[in-house]
Amino acid sequence: MNSNNANRDKSIHIIGGGLAGSEAAWQIARAGVPVILHEMRPERMTEAHQSDGLAELVCSNSFRSDDAQASAVGLLHEEMRRCDSLILAAADANKVPAGGALAMDRDAFSAHVSAALAAEPLVELARGEVTGLPPEAWDSVIIATGPLTSPDLAAAIGDLTGADNLAFFDAIAPIIHADSVDTSQAWFQSRYDKPGPGGTGKDYLNCPLSKEQYEAFIAALLAAEVTEFHDWERDTPYFEGCLPIEVMAERGPETLRYGPMKPVGLTNAHQPDIKPYGVVQLRQDNVQGTLYNLVGFQTKMKHGAQVDILRTIPGLQNARFARMGGIHRNTFLNSPALLDGTCRLLAQPRLRFAGQITGVEGYVESAAMGLLTGRFAAAERLGRPPAPPPPTTSMGTLLGHITGTARHRDVKEGKTVDFQPMNANFGLFPILQPPVKKKLRKAAYADRALIDLSAWLSAQT
């Protein structure tokens, strides 16, 4: 990337080249402010990353629903598109069929983001780990190191804040070579035949299980050999939105049938008169269609157990695995107690935080926080007050969640309690006035959000 030496002392520094850091760098540069993006890979890798590419997708390749009228994350997509998001532009340019979801070829997506930032003259990429707190000379810093923040930096942040980071485990789903799936048993269909962005209504590979096969699968999960945790990890909770399949099975034999293995909206093309008791869905993972990931099948099983148990699924008897599932420990800040309304650290306002480390959960949510903190930091550098988005927008509700205006604040005690990571959802939105019928409510939230977003964007120019 190009260096702007004359303005280097005015640069905003970003630590972390994931989705949030890459989006923040893009927004800052588009505002006309120089930025130095620090990424420690490949000099130091993490437990989950496999490449040195910017914005690498380490877990799913899906941004979830793209329907702005029916989903808060779909609305978030649209808000970010209107804010000139690099992450959404890369996703749209590299999408693969995924029913109503926006999914992409993970390698092409990362390459797109990397190339766009390389072509931006106001962005400089600095490879190497930032150990400890950033130098005092860096007067504007965005820490977007994600849940896999390097230990030295995490320890320095903990010392500075005087508060322990909260933590949870996150798991990764396996990826399978498409040509190893037996399509005489599996069939192509999106749930309810929904085509979605870049799709045809036949975007998922579906593997059916009878009642007997499902019960045998659950029994095998419960008996499987799983990853052993360190003593210091044993009390770390799981994030409810990304539970390993073994943990779901432990909660009851029918849990998976009402989760990732639900059979609703699907008809077995090979046996249309027999309704599957459970279904395992595989979603395309690259543009070529040679790789598919098991949807919602994040797992902590040891690799040998994964191969043995997943090959009991009809259609996957001869499955070849491009990547096994895994589990890693994520950390996040008690953000409502530590950050101000523009994500600055109260203990040291030159530092902002963005992405999953702040307590938003999900790729798009993390990128959205990068978008906002990039805009906030650029505005400050240009002598303008940072302008948070309207609280009626999906971006605004996420910002409110992590900065203390959401429902986890204990007003009586004047402190935050029970802060947990949160995906975009309509439960965070301010109540509509006047009230709207339930079946029309999501569309009404979306319409209000986009009107208010347009006014906010107009005020920024």
VEXDO-446945 format. One record per residue (C-alpha): x, y, z. Coordinates in steps of 0.5 Angstrom, whole numbers, padded with zeros to 4 digits, always signed. Example, Ala and Ser with C-alpha at 12.3 -4.5 7.8 and 13.67 -1.06 7.14 Angstrom:
residues 2
+0025-0009+0016/+0027-0002+0014/
***
This chain:
residues 461
+0000+0000+0000/+0002+0007-0001/+0005+0011+0005/+0004+0019+0005/+0010+0021+0009/+0008+0028+0009/+0002+0027+0013/+0004+0021+0017/+0004+0025+0024/-0003+0026+0022/-0005+0019+0021/-0010+0015+0025/-0008+0008+0027/-0012+0002+0027/-0010-0004+0030/-0013-0011+0027/-0014-0012+0019/-0021-0016+0020/-0027-0014+0018/-0028-0008+0023/-0021-0005+0022/-0021-0006+0014/-0028-0002+0014/-0025+0003+0019/-0019+0004+0015/-0024+0005+0008/-0028+0010+0012/-0023+0014+0014/-0019+0014+0008/-0026+0016+0004/-0026+0022+0009/-0019+0025+0006/-0015+0023+0012/-0009+0018+0012/-0009+0012+0016/-0004+0006+0018/-0007+0000+0019/-0003-0005+0023/-0004-0013+0022/+0000-0018+0026/-0001-0023+0021/+0003-0027+0018/+0008-0025+0023/+0004-0028+0028/-0002-0032+0027/-0008-0033+0031/-0012-0040+0033/-0017-0039+0028/-0014-0035+0022/-0011-0039+0016/-0008-0033+0012/-0005-0026+0012/-0011-0023+0008/-0015-0017+0011/-0022-0019+0013/-0021-0026+0013/-0028-0030+0014/-0025-0035+0020/-0032-0038+0021/-0038-0038+0017/-0038-0035+0010/-0045-0032+0011/-0047-0025+0013/-0054-0028+0014/-0061-0025+0012/-0061-0020+0006/-0068-0018+0007/-0068-0011+0010/-0076-0011+0011/-0076-0018+0015/-0069-0018+0018/-0065-0013+0023/-0059-0016+0020/-0061-0015+0013/-0063-0008+0015/-0056-0007+0017/-0053-0009+0010/-0058-0004+0007/-0055+0002+0012/-0048+0000+0011/-0049+0000+0003/-0052+0007+0004/-0046+0009+0008/-0041+0006+0002/-0039+0000+0006/-0033-0003+0003/-0035-0010+0007/-0042-0010+0004/-0039-0008-0003/-0034-0014-0003/-0040-0019+0000/-0044-0017-0006/-0039-0017-0011/-0037-0024-0009/-0043-0027-0007/-0045-0035-0008/-0052-0038-0008/-0055-0038-0001/-0062-0038-0001/-0065-0031+0003/-0058-0030+0006/-0052-0026+0003/-0046-0031+0003/-0039-0030-0001/-0033-0034-0003/-0029-0033+0003/-0022-0032-0001/-0025-0028-0006/-0028-0023-0001/-0022-0023+0003/-0018-0021-0004/-0023-0016-0006/-0022-0012+0001/-0015-0013+0001/-0014-0010-0006/-0019-0004-0005/-0015-0002+0001/-0008-0003-0003/-0011+0002-0008/-0013+0007-0003/-0007+0012-0003/-0009+0014+0004/-0008+0007+0007/-0002+0004+0009/-0001-0003+0011/+0004-0004+0017/+0005-0012+0018/+0007-0014+0025/+0004-0014+0032/+0003-0008+0037/+0005-0011+0043/+0002-0007+0049/-0001+0000+0049/+0000+0004+0043/+0005+0009+0043/+0003+0016+0046/+0005+0019+0040/-0001+0016+0037/-0006+0021+0039/-0012+0017+0035/-0012+0010+0035/-0018+0005+0033/-0017-0002+0037/-0020-0007+0032/-0017-0014+0034/-0023-0018+0035/-0024-0023+0040/-0017-0026+0038/-0013-0020+0041/-0006-0022+0042/-0004-0024+0049/+0000-0018+0051/-0005-0013+0048/-0010-0016+0052/-0007-0016+0058/-0005-0008+0057/-0012-0007+0056/-0014-0010+0062/-0009-0007+0066/-0011+0000+0063/-0019-0001+0065/-0018-0004+0071/-0024-0009+0069/-0023-0016+0067/-0025-0018+0060/-0031-0022+0059/-0030-0028+0055/-0034-0034+0051/-0032-0040+0047/-0034-0039+0039/-0034-0045+0035/-0032-0046+0027/-0036-0051+0023/-0033-0056+0018/-0032-0055+0011/-0033-0061+0006/-0031-0062-0002/-0038-0062-0006/-0036-0067-0010/-0035-0072-0004/-0043-0071-0003/-0047-0077-0005/-0053-0073-0009/-0057-0079-0010/-0059-0078-0003/-0058-0071-0002/-0062-0066-0006/-0061-0058-0008/-0066-0054-0005/-0067-0047-0001/-0072-0047+0005/-0079-0046+0002/-0075-0045-0004/-0073-0038-0003/-0068-0035-0008/-0065-0029-0004/-0059-0026-0007/-0055-0029-0012/-0059-0035-0011/-0064-0040-0015/-0068-0043-0010/-0064-0049-0010/-0058-0046-0006/-0057-0051-0001/-0055-0059-0001/-0060-0062+0004/-0058-0069+0007/-0064-0072+0010/-0065-0077+0017/-0070-0081+0019/-0072-0082+0026/-0068-0087+0027/-0062-0084+0024/-0063-0078+0028/-0063-0081+0034/-0057-0085+0033/-0053-0079+0031/-0055-0075+0037/-0053-0081+0041/-0046-0081+0038/-0046-0073+0039/-0047-0074+0046/-0041-0080+0047/-0036-0076+0042/-0029-0074+0045/-0029-0067+0045/-0023-0062+0046/-0021-0061+0053/-0020-0054+0056/-0015-0051+0060/-0017-0050+0068/-0017-0042+0066/-0022-0044+0061/-0027-0048+0064/-0032-0043+0067/-0032-0039+0060/-0039-0039+0058/-0041-0041+0051/-0045-0035+0046/-0052-0037+0045/-0052-0035+0038/-0046-0040+0036/-0047-0046+0041/-0043-0053+0039/-0048-0058+0036/-0046-0063+0042/-0048-0057+0047/-0054-0057+0043/-0055-0064+0044/-0054-0064+0051/-0060-0059+0052/-0065-0065+0050/-0065-0070+0044/-0070-0065+0040/-0066-0059+0041/-0062-0060+0034/-0069-0061+0030/-0071-0054+0032/-0065-0051+0031/-0060-0053+0025/-0063-0059+0023/-0070-0057+0023/-0074-0060+0017/-0079-0055+0015/-0079-0052+0009/-0076-0058+0005/-0078-0063+0001/-0074-0069-0001/-0073-0070-0008/-0071-0077-0008/-0077-0079-0003/-0082-0073-0004/-0088-0077+0000/-0083-0078+0006/-0082-0072+0011/-0075-0072+0014/-0075-0073+0021/-0068-0068+0021/-0064-0065+0016/-0057-0063+0015/-0056-0057+0011/-0050-0055+0007/-0048-0048+0004/-0044-0046-0002/-0037-0044+0001/-0034-0041-0006/-0036-0039-0012/-0033-0045-0016/-0038-0049-0012/-0033-0054-0010/-0033-0053-0002/-0039-0053+0002/-0040-0052+0010/-0045-0055+0014/-0050-0050+0017/-0050-0049+0024/-0045-0055+0025/-0040-0051+0029/-0037-0057+0034/-0032-0058+0039/-0031-0065+0037/-0024-0068+0036/-0022-0068+0029/-0023-0076+0029/-0029-0076+0032/-0032-0071+0027/-0030-0075+0021/-0033-0081+0024/-0040-0078+0026/-0041-0073+0021/-0040-0079+0016/-0046-0083+0019/-0050-0077+0016/-0054-0080+0009/-0050-0077+0003/-0044-0075+0007/-0041-0083+0008/-0035-0081+0003/-0035-0074+0005/-0028-0071+0005/-0026-0065+0009/-0023-0059+0007/-0023-0056+0014/-0025-0059+0021/-0029-0056+0026/-0026-0052+0032/-0027-0048+0038/-0023-0042+0040/-0024-0037+0046/-0026-0030+0045/-0026-0024+0049/-0030-0018+0049/-0030-0012+0054/-0035-0010+0059/-0036-0004+0054/-0042+0000+0057/-0038+0001+0063/-0031+0003+0059/-0033+0006+0053/-0037+0013+0051/-0042+0014+0046/-0037+0014+0040/-0033+0008+0043/-0027+0012+0046/-0024+0009+0052/-0026+0013+0058/-0020+0011+0061/-0016+0014+0055/-0020+0017+0050/-0015+0017+0045/-0016+0010+0044/-0023+0007+0041/-0025+0000+0040/-0029-0003+0034/-0031-0010+0032/-0033-0016+0036/-0028-0014+0042/-0034-0009+0044/-0039-0014+0045/-0043-0014+0038/-0043-0021+0035/-0043-0023+0028/-0039-0021+0022/-0043-0015+0019/-0045-0012+0026/-0037-0012+0027/-0036-0009+0021/-0041-0004+0022/-0038-0002+0029/-0031-0001+0024/-0035+0003+0020/-0038+0008+0025/-0031+0009+0029/-0028+0010+0023/-0033+0016+0021/-0032+0018+0029/-0025+0018+0028/-0024+0022+0022/-0029+0027+0024/-0025+0029+0030/-0019+0029+0026/-0022+0034+0021/-0025+0038+0027/-0032+0036+0027/-0036+0033+0033/-0037+0026+0031/-0045+0024+0030/-0047+0018+0032/-0053+0015+0028/-0060+0015+0029/-0062+0010+0035/-0068+0008+0030/-0063+0005+0026/-0060-0002+0026/-0053+0001+0027/-0055+0006+0032/-0058+0000+0036/-0052-0004+0036/-0048+0002+0038/-0053+0003+0044/-0052-0004+0046/-0045-0003+0047/-0044+0004+0050/-0049+0003+0055/-0056+0006+0053/-0059-0001+0052/-0063-0005+0057/-0057-0008+0061/-0056-0002+0065/-0058-0002+0072/-0060+0005+0073/-0061+0004+0081/-0054+0002+0082/-0051+0006+0076/-0047+0001+0073/-0048-0004+0068/-0050-0012+0069/-0051-0018+0065/-0047-0015+0059/-0047-0020+0053/-0045-0020+0046/-0051-0019+0041/-0053-0020+0034/-0057-0014+0030/-0065-0016+0032/-0071-0012+0032/-0072-0013+0040/-0066-0007+0041/-0070-0002+0037/-0074+0004+0040/-0082+0002+0040/-0086+0005+0034/-0090+0011+0035/-0096+0010+0034/-0096+0002+0035/-0096-0002+0029/-0099-0009+0028/-0094-0015+0029/-0094-0017+0022/-0093-0010+0019/-0088-0008+0025/-0081-0011+0022/-0082-0007+0015/-0084-0001+0019/-0078-0001+0023/-0074-0002+0017/-0078+0004+0013/-0077+0009+0019/-0069+0007+0020/-0068+0008+0013/-0071+0015+0013/-0068+0017+0019/-0061+0014+0016/-0062+0019+0010/-0063+0025+0014/-0057+0023+0018/-0052+0022+0012/-0055+0028+0009/-0053+0032+0015/-0046+0029+0014/-0044+0033+0008/
***
